[in-house]
Amino acid sequence: MDLIDILLSASFWTATIRIASPLIFATMGELICERAGVLNLGIEGIMVAGAFAGWMAVYSGTGLWTGVAIAMLVGMAFGLLHSLLTVPFGLSQHVVGLGLTLLATSLTYFSYRLALPQVTSPPKIEAFEVLPIPVLSDIPIIGPALFAQTPLTYLAFALVLAVSITLYRTPLGLALRAAGENPAAVAAQGLSVTALRMGAVIVGSGLMAVGGAFLTMSAFDSFFFEMVNGRGWICIALVVFGAWKPGKALMGAVLFAAFDALQIRIQQTPIGANIPYQVFLMMPYFLSIVALVAMSRRAEVPAALMVPFNKGER
Amino acid sequence: MGSKGNTHLRLEPISNPTLARTILPPLIALGSTVVIASLLAMIAGANPFSVLGLIVKGAFGSKFAALETLNRATPLIFTGLSVAVAFRAKLWNIGAEAQLYAGAVVTVILGTGALTLPSIALVPFIAACAMIAGAVVLLIPTILKTRFGVDEVVTTLLFNFIFLLFVSMLLEGPLKDPMGMGWPKSARLIPEARLPRILPGLRLHWGFALAILAAIAVWIIQKRTTLGYEMQAVGLNPEAARFAGIPVRAALIKTALLSGGLAALAGFSEVAGLKGSLTLDLSPGFGYTGIIVAMLALLNPLAVIAAALFVAGIFVGADSMSRAAGVPTYLADIMLATALLLMVLAILLTRFRIRRE
């Protein structure tokens, strides 16, 4: 049976973890924003900007890690803009987020055209290489999947742990979650809801940009228009699917990536070849909707998500 | 109530705003947009003072340019109305792109010879069917919202990707033009299914007039009917609306039907009026741009016409400016995004005063 062969192949699981990595960064970024009470619909555009900024930096001669840092800084700058408009000014998070996605995307394409006016195919960079971890990567199937990846993938998994510990085991995390659940209580403790929320959006946006940079610096070695292709929106669905919890969101991202890796392989089987390829390409988006519906009843939405605090009329 | 210890901004409502308070912030927002665009043009190596002139000239400088702008504004009026209707009821329809293509697909299915009726009957019939298709496409996320509480922002966004792939599948399958030399393109509409030009020889079709009529119709619905009142009430405060005896769920569904239908008319008018057939690049994001149009119009249906002309002018003008000055056309999108963000801020500042405490 073809399906069993696919599921037992190391390359399938390696691809799954690779596909999941950018989603993990961006999902953690969105999760941090939403836990603090801010929906960040700038995610799609910020991923585009991060993908370009990191790749462009390396193409211009910086090291790979410097490129990642630059991508993150670019994301944080967009996060600062988003949070300024949505937190102290309390503007509609829907409108600002969508506007920011348009701004970040168009600024990126504008910069790309300025930097490389005459190219037909975008130049390549020396991307991150696979860094196998000795011994562990020799375990059958899961060894290569988990321990023969690029450094950014290891970072993605470490990030989930870091976000989890910060959210649930530190005073900062407690304050952050409270800002998204009961901001009045945070203010009563003498803490600034504004600072907490702005900080969360800025850091979260930085992580989204690193998710974008993974595409150009680790998964591929070049920048293409449309390369983010809705991944940001999928990450918003993953946050809901993960019930706003880092561990569950990670599982969601891996599950999602497994389906994505699977559809690519089924396309190449004799049965798959008879089905229009668009059906397979629809699956990730369709799956995200199904996940949203399935989790809708159980999800515990942060109580103050999308509710501005400290607006004058209170 | 504010937090202790920290200085931060507080917004204080202004009860009687002066004329300057009402007009200045939006003007400054538009002015800043122009300054930012000029700076970016300068970075791109063009003369910053000539770029705005080139855009205006490219959009309205000749009869040809002005007609091009009116043609470009037509689908934007429809998608802008679609978004304005939905957002007023706080139904976050980001899926006008999918609804537009639903209208276009129906137009092609019915208009390429499947039905042979005189033009006077065929065109309105196709338009009505297109509206139904668009309405159904938005109905799905709306029912997911009202029944299961699934956020419609994400579902309508995801539907855009699904529907575009679906159209691609149709264009490479059942809707593919057998005479199309292998291009993923539909057959051409029969002449009876086309929207004719308003004046012979003038490159402007009846879709534009239909868009204006649609804007007036939406305005009447919002100002003069119970449905308009219900949509407004649901958007302002769903809890209060429910308490006042308004069937919130039904009002949202009616809003969705109207909003989806309006967006579908954009697809109908582009295929039947302008292009004559369907390709995958029928819409360069008209559905998404409709959000900007609606926001710049402050969700007012009549102002949508002006906002669509403004946005279309920037796109058409930027194309022409790009050819003349060598600045990438993406400058148009940057200007619109900047205008949108600054405008929502400016509108806030017409109603609130910033206090530091």
Interface residues (C-beta under 8 A of the other chain):
Chain A: L41 L81 L85 P88 F89 G90 L91 S92 H94 V95 V96 L98 G99 L100 L102 L103 T105 S106 L107 Y109 F110 R113 L114 A184 V186 A187 G190 L191 S192 V193 T194 A195 N229 G230 W233 I234 I236 A237 V240 P276 Q278 V279 L281 M282 Y285 F286 S288 I289 L292 V293 S296 R297 N310 K311 G312 E313 R314
Chain B: M1 G2 S3 K4 G5 N6 H8 L9 R10 L11 E12 P13 L40 I43 A44 W92 I94 L144 F148 G149 V150 D151 V153 V154 T155 L157 L158 F159 F161 I162 L165 F166 S168 M169 E172 G173 Y288 I291 I292 M295 P328 Y330 L331 D333 I334 L336 A337 T338 L340 L341 V344 L345 L348 F352 R353 R355
